[in-house]
């Protein structure tokens, strides 16, 4: 709609689609492109169970490599276990003054320049809204660079004829150290992706098997080393 386009112009002629910021001017903007950018129509699951029933649960990319939501989930979990950010513990071992948070996966389909899916990303997040501000947490952090800083750097590079290169550190936040320990329940439906062979390849540790008749359960203790 016209109002939607007007709002984009108010935002310095920029809009965001699938984590990518597009900059436009009066000569390149078009209503057709705006509609295409607004309504991608990508079918993305909201839970592991929905992902399990999704057509892209196990699929292949353009190079014939097996991928999909299952591999995205295992890759995410594997990175946490390989870097010893999390470990399985019994719920009875949680200190009485610590809350056990619930968690979930956020699913995102990454598209190439032709709008074809090439990566099925799954992000494991805790439900931080279950905590009390200034009691159970004190700071919020957003690992996103301010767009004005990016504009400034590009302008400096153009003015000084610099070469621009980019570096992407996969799951960089798992390398940081933390003095805070969190306890989280695994997301509902995790048993659907507990394939022993896939877990071994990804680095994901399957939860220990509880003795028969034991009413305890395993949760995840999270603290970066």
Phi, psi and omega in degrees: 000165180297321181295324178297318179293319179301320179297323178295320179295325179294337180267046177058037177057042181223154174211162186243131176226121178051053176067009179247130179267127179253134177250134183225163172231183185297338184274340184252346183285142175213150179296322180299316181293325179298316179295320179297319182288329185281322187237085182282334177068026181280130180272107181240137181286160177253340181223168177297321180296322176293321178296323180297327180268356184285151181295339180257023176302312171229119182216187179231145176275188184295336180269005179083008180279131180292130180209203180123186183296321180300315180292326178297318179295313182293325177295320179294311180295320181300323180295325179290318182285321180296327180263011174056040175279327181230160173206155180279135174220163176281146181297333179290345179270359180284130177303144185297338182267013180247137178270143175264115182274152171274165181217169180203172174252141174250123187256138181217127176269123179267134184249148175273188184294342178263011182064027175260137179297136176228349179209138180246099189264137176235124179250127180268121184228149173270157178270083184296341180293351177280356180261156177268127178294142181065010175232310179252346171208154186232341183225150172243139179231138177236114183275055180233128180288138177298132184298331179292328177293319179297316179299318180297315181296319179295320179297317178297320181295319179293317183295321184262004180058044178276159173267130181257130174228155182237152177227133180240117176263112184295126179051052185300328184295339180285350178273346184281153178269149180220138176266355182261132177257132176241151178239129185227141169286141174296150181296146179300134179094004183297334180296340180288340182249011182277061176277116185304317182292316179293324178296319180297318181291325184275341182096002181284133179267122176291146180297145179300152179277124180284146176301148180299134180088357180279132181265001180286171176217160180261140175233182182248126174265127187243120173198120179291141175265000000 
